[in-house]
């Protein structure tokens, strides 16, 4: 009875996974008001829960996103937002300047807890990979952490391969950092 009551309550609030999946997601390229704060918030909430990262991680994400958004006038840099009902529910960015000549850096990929499993992440990565290929980047790199299995599966489905692993504590907690590389077909 408790389960049934909770399901009815969730349905009344419109928070059922099926209702979330049924509402359309729009992928929008370019700066959106609030994107730096929202993407930072999504990262902070997820990574605090999953890896115990704290203030240092949140500050680095915010600074990196703000820096990239200040460089979006470079046509080889881009950011995308997954939007649902006017709300940013995910994002990914591509930075052409921070890893050296000819390397696209896929950064700050995240979707909200409610949007996981709805295809929003796949749509974001499709947009970023298409952009990288259209811009002629021979390689696209990304850094992540060991243990994020759903994300890894998604990256590998787009042709990324793990090429490096190393222990790192730059975020305040020691984790196995992983670098993935995708060669343009």
Secondary structure, DSSP 8 states (H G I E B T S, - for coil): -HHHHHHHHHHHHT--HHHHHHS--EEEES--TTHHHHHHHHHHHHHHHHH---HHHHHHHHHHHHHHHTTTTSTT-EEEEEEETTEEEEEEEEESSSS-TTEEEEEEEEE-GGGTTTTHHHHHHHHHHHHHHHTT-SEEEEEEETT-HHHHHHHHHTT-EEEEEEEE-TTSS-EEEEEEEEE--
